[in-house]
Amino acid sequence: MSHRIVVVGAGYAGLRAAERLARKLRRSDVTVTLVNASDRFVERVRLHQLAAGQRLVTRSLRQRLAGTSVQLVVARVTAIDATARTVRLDVAPRVIGYDTLVYAAGSLARFDAVPGAAEHAYTVTDLEQATRLRHRVAEVASGGTVAVVGAGLTGLETASELAATYPELGVRLFTGGDGVGSGLVPRAQSHVRRALDRLGVSIHPGTVVGAVRKDGLDTLDGASFAADAVVWTTGFRAPELARTAGFATDENGRMLVDATLRSVSHPEVYAVGDAAAGISVGGAPSRMSCQAALPMGRGVADVVAARWAGREPEPVRIGYAFTNISLGRQDGIVQFTHADDRPRRLVLTGRAAAAFKETVVRSTVGFVAPGAGA
């Protein structure tokens, strides 16, 4: 009987893992099944561009996987039974059994129990949500107001893209911190502030949002702001699938794994991408990012293949090289980092940084394409 490997999720990490597993184990008695809610591969790192009205090309997973031995099942995973070693789906075949599970379920917006946020706020975490925001912004672009909550990478990129695309749109950026660009060196922070000012983005530092309404938001200090749309970017969490299945997880629902990306509670299960709390260079949990997802997808395939062959696998190295932020299509910053994500003094700004990021984003599609990284 074949050894059944099931990969849940076809994002950057899951797709890369499935393709590489099929390639490395093609002569073995192994089947690789990839389960994803859609037949399309979505460049998640471009969803803020889609929200701003730009065209986003999605790619057919069936076409991408043609010629490989990966079996694609288009279905939504509703539950995982760790005891029976099965994955439950919302459509036929309803249940898929596994011998090895690679959990790559991605991440969702984290609303932090703020009243009204889940009901009224928009996000850019998936294609459906970004498309909803795109339609709303188009309706109010002439003289309307959008409030972006959170000044991390996603918040900065979303606020900048909206302001650059729609000059008549009022964009407000709310952050509980003292300013924008925390974690960046002073030069990079200054460039971000200047770029936002040039684009007309109104920054509200030290402002904690206490409630979201259909027509705006309220802050904890009692202020109210009107907005035609509120965009929530304060953080991310993993889906509840791993926690409800009984796998060991952290406070954000990310599966706890060892240095080989194997679950610390269930040895037949691995986790990659945003859904995994991997161990980065330096020992900190992996950052939810494409930069971490790609080596995790590659690494888990190598680990599983090594164990299948009876070899002890090498630890998976999750390191970083830079943090890049687009500030519209013509501006950006690249903060180069040490492998443990500590910032270096080297910073790239302006058009050169925008071009750098565009090159990186385009290259990620190549990284997960069949044959990449062999």
C-alpha positions in Angstrom: 0.0 0.0 0.0 1.3 3.5 -0.9 2.5 5.9 1.7 0.1 8.8 1.6 1.4 12.3 2.0 -1.3 15.0 2.2 -0.4 18.7 2.0 -3.0 21.1 3.3 -2.8 24.5 1.6 -1.3 25.7 -1.7 0.3 28.9 -0.8 4.0 29.7 -1.2 5.1 27.0 1.3 2.5 24.3 0.6 2.8 24.4 -3.2 6.6 24.3 -3.1 6.5 21.4 -0.6 4.1 19.4 -2.7 6.0 19.9 -6.0 9.3 19.1 -4.4 8.0 16.0 -2.5 6.6 14.6 -5.7 9.9 15.2 -7.5 12.1 13.7 -4.8 9.9 10.7 -4.1 8.8 10.0 -7.7 10.4 6.5 -7.8 9.0 5.6 -4.4 5.7 4.0 -3.4 4.4 7.4 -2.3 1.4 9.5 -3.3 1.3 13.2 -2.8 -2.1 14.9 -2.5 -2.4 18.7 -2.4 -5.7 20.1 -0.9 -6.6 23.7 -1.5 -9.9 25.6 -1.4 -9.3 27.0 -4.9 -7.8 25.9 -8.2 -6.0 29.2 -8.4 -2.6 30.2 -7.0 -2.8 33.7 -5.6 0.2 36.0 -5.1 -0.8 37.0 -1.6 2.0 39.6 -1.4 0.2 41.5 -4.1 -3.3 41.7 -2.6 -2.9 45.3 -1.4 -2.3 46.1 -5.1 -5.6 44.4 -6.0 -7.4 46.3 -3.3 -6.1 49.5 -4.9 -7.7 48.6 -8.2 -4.7 47.0 -10.0 -4.9 43.8 -12.0 -3.9 40.6 -10.3 -3.1 37.5 -12.3 -4.0 34.2 -10.7 -2.6 31.0 -12.0 -4.3 27.6 -12.4 -2.9 25.0 -10.0 -4.0 22.2 -12.4 -2.0 23.7 -15.2 1.0 24.3 -12.8 0.9 20.7 -11.6 0.4 19.1 -15.0 3.2 16.7 -15.6 3.8 16.1 -11.9 2.5 13.3 -9.8 0.8 15.7 -7.4 -2.9 15.0 -7.1 -4.9 18.2 -6.6 -8.1 18.1 -4.6 -10.0 21.4 -4.7 -11.9 21.5 -1.4 -12.0 23.3 1.9 -10.6 21.5 4.9 -13.2 21.5 7.7 -11.3 19.4 10.3 -8.3 17.2 10.9 -8.7 13.9 12.9 -5.3 13.3 14.4 -6.3 10.0 15.8 -7.8 8.5 12.6 -5.2 10.4 10.6 -7.8 11.9 8.2 -8.6 15.2 6.7 -12.2 16.1 6.4 -13.4 18.2 3.4 -16.5 20.2 2.6 -17.0 18.3 -0.7 -16.4 14.9 -2.1 -14.4 12.8 -1.4 -15.2 14.2 2.1 -12.4 12.4 3.8 -8.8 11.8 2.9 -6.5 9.6 4.9 -2.8 10.4 5.5 0.3 8.7 6.7 2.3 12.0 6.6 0.6 15.4 6.9 2.2 18.7 5.8 0.1 21.5 7.3 0.4 24.7 5.3 -3.0 26.3 6.0 -1.7 29.9 6.0 -3.0 32.7 8.1 -6.0 34.9 8.8 -6.5 38.4 10.1 -6.3 38.7 13.9 -9.0 41.0 15.2 -8.0 40.9 18.8 -11.6 40.7 20.0 -12.1 44.4 19.1 -15.9 44.9 18.9 -17.1 45.2 15.3 -13.8 44.5 13.7 -14.7 41.1 12.4 -18.1 42.2 11.3 -17.3 45.6 9.6 -13.5 45.8 8.8 -12.0 44.8 5.5 -8.7 42.9 5.2 -6.2 42.0 2.5 -5.5 38.5 3.7 -7.2 36.6 0.8 -8.5 37.1 -2.7 -12.1 37.4 -1.6 -11.5 40.0 1.1 -9.2 42.1 -1.1 -11.7 42.1 -3.9 -14.4 43.3 -1.5 -12.2 46.1 -0.5 -11.4 46.9 -4.1 -15.0 47.4 -4.9 -15.7 49.5 -1.8 -12.7 51.8 -2.5 -13.8 52.3 -6.1 -17.2 53.4 -4.8 -15.8 56.1 -2.5 -12.5 57.0 -4.3 -13.7 60.5 -5.1 -13.7 62.3 -1.8 -14.2 59.3 0.5 -12.1 58.2 3.5 -10.4 54.9 4.3 -9.0 54.1 7.7 -6.1 51.6 7.8 -5.6 50.1 11.3 -2.0 48.9 11.9 1.3 50.3 10.7 3.2 47.1 10.1 4.3 46.0 6.6 0.8 45.2 5.4 -0.7 48.5 6.8 2.1 50.6 5.3 1.8 49.0 1.9 -2.0 49.2 1.9 -2.2 52.8 3.0 0.5 53.8 0.5 -1.0 51.9 -2.4 -4.5 53.3 -1.9 -3.2 56.9 -1.5 -0.9 56.6 -4.6 -3.7 55.2 -6.8 -6.5 57.4 -5.6 -5.2 61.0 -4.9 -8.7 62.2 -4.0 -9.2 59.5 -1.4 -8.5 60.4 2.2 -6.3 57.7 3.9 -5.8 57.7 7.6 -3.3 55.3 9.2 -3.8 54.3 12.9 -1.1 52.8 15.0 -0.9 52.1 18.7 2.9 52.7 18.5 4.8 55.9 18.6 5.3 56.0 14.9 5.7 54.0 11.7 8.3 51.6 10.6 9.2 50.0 14.0 12.1 47.6 13.6 13.6 49.7 10.8 16.8 51.8 11.2 16.2 55.6 11.6 17.0 56.3 7.9 14.4 53.9 6.7 11.8 55.1 9.2 12.4 58.7 8.0 11.9 57.7 4.4 8.6 55.9 5.2 7.3 59.0 7.1 8.3 61.3 4.2 6.6 59.0 1.7 3.4 58.8 3.6 3.4 62.6 4.0 4.0 63.1 0.3 1.1 60.8 -0.5 -1.2 62.7 1.9 -1.6 59.8 4.4 -2.7 61.1 7.8 -0.9 59.3 10.6 -2.4 58.8 14.0 0.3 57.4 16.3 -0.4 56.2 19.8 -4.0 55.5 18.9 -5.5 52.2 20.0 -8.8 51.3 18.2 -11.4 50.1 20.6 -14.3 49.5 18.2 -15.1 49.4 14.5 -18.4 50.6 13.1 -19.8 50.3 9.6 -19.2 54.0 9.2 -15.9 54.4 11.1 -14.1 53.6 14.3 -13.8 54.6 17.9 -10.5 54.8 19.9 -9.9 53.8 23.5 -9.4 57.4 24.5 -12.9 58.3 23.4 -12.3 59.8 19.9 -14.4 58.8 16.9 -13.4 58.9 13.3 -15.7 58.6 10.3 -14.6 56.3 7.4 -16.2 54.7 4.4 -14.1 51.6 4.9 -11.9 50.4 7.8 -9.0 48.1 6.8 -7.7 45.8 9.5 -3.9 45.0 9.4 -2.9 44.7 13.0 -1.7 41.1 12.8 -2.3 37.6 11.7 -3.1 34.2 13.2 -3.3 30.7 12.0 -6.6 28.9 11.4 -8.1 27.0 14.2 -7.7 23.6 12.4 -4.4 22.6 14.2 -5.6 23.7 17.7 -8.9 21.9 17.4 -7.2 18.8 16.1 -5.2 18.6 19.3 -1.8 19.5 17.8 0.5 21.6 20.0 0.2 25.2 19.0 1.3 28.7 20.2 -1.1 31.5 21.2 -1.7 32.4 17.5 -2.7 28.9 16.6 0.6 28.2 14.8 1.8 24.6 15.1 4.8 24.1 17.3 7.5 22.3 15.4 11.1 21.3 15.9 14.1 22.2 13.8 13.0 19.8 11.1 9.5 21.3 11.0 8.0 18.2 12.6 5.2 18.7 15.1 6.4 18.5 18.7 3.2 16.5 19.6 2.5 14.4 16.5 5.6 12.9 14.7 3.7 12.1 11.5 2.8 15.8 11.0 4.8 18.7 9.7 4.0 22.3 9.4 5.3 25.1 7.1 4.6 28.7 6.3 2.5 31.1 8.3 0.8 28.2 10.0 4.0 27.0 11.6 6.0 28.4 14.5 9.4 27.4 13.0 12.7 28.0 14.6 14.6 30.8 12.8 18.3 31.5 12.8 19.0 32.9 16.3 16.2 30.8 17.8 13.2 33.1 17.5 9.9 31.9 16.0 9.7 32.3 12.2 8.2 35.5 11.0 5.0 35.1 9.0 6.4 36.0 5.6 7.0 34.7 2.1 10.7 34.9 2.9 10.3 32.3 5.6 7.6 30.2 3.7 9.8 29.4 0.7 12.7 27.7 2.6 10.2 25.9 4.8 8.4 24.5 1.8 11.7 23.3 0.3 13.1 22.1 3.6 10.1 20.0 4.7 10.3 18.1 1.4 13.9 17.3 2.0 13.2 16.3 5.6 10.4 13.9 4.6 12.4 12.4 1.7 15.4 11.9 4.0 13.3 10.1 6.6 11.6 8.0 3.9 15.1 6.9 2.8 16.1 6.0 6.4 18.5 9.0 6.8 18.5 11.6 9.6 17.5 14.9 8.1 19.4 18.2 8.5 17.6 21.0 10.4 15.8 23.4 8.1 17.5 26.8 8.1 15.0 29.7 8.2 17.0 32.9 7.7 16.3 36.4 6.5 18.1 38.8 4.1 15.9 41.9 4.1 12.6 43.5 4.8 11.1 45.3 1.8 8.1 47.6 1.8 6.4 49.1 -1.2 5.2 52.6 -0.9 3.1 52.8 -4.0 4.5 51.6 -7.4 7.3 54.1 -7.6 8.7 54.2 -4.1 9.7 51.8 -1.3 12.4 50.8 1.2 14.6 47.7 1.5 16.0 47.2 4.9 18.8 44.6 4.7 19.1 42.3 7.7 21.2 39.8 9.3 20.1 36.1 9.0 18.4 36.4 12.4 16.3 39.4 11.2 18.3 42.1 13.0 18.6 45.2 10.8 21.8 46.1 9.1 22.7 49.7 8.4 22.3 49.2 4.6 19.0 50.6 3.3 17.7 51.1 -0.2 15.0 53.7 -0.9 12.9 55.2 -3.7 12.5 53.8 -7.2 15.5 51.5 -6.7 13.7 49.9 -3.7 10.4 49.6 -5.6 12.2 47.9 -8.5 14.0 45.6 -6.1 10.8 44.5 -4.4 9.0 44.0 -7.8 11.9 41.7 -8.8 11.6 39.8 -5.6 7.9 39.4 -5.9 8.1 38.1 -9.4 10.8 35.7 -8.4 8.7 34.0 -5.8 6.4 32.7 -8.5 9.4 31.1 -10.2 10.5 29.6 -6.8 7.3 27.6 -6.5 7.1 26.6 -10.1 7.7 23.0 -11.1 11.4 22.3 -11.2 12.4 25.3 -9.2 15.0 24.9 -6.5 15.9 21.3 -7.5 
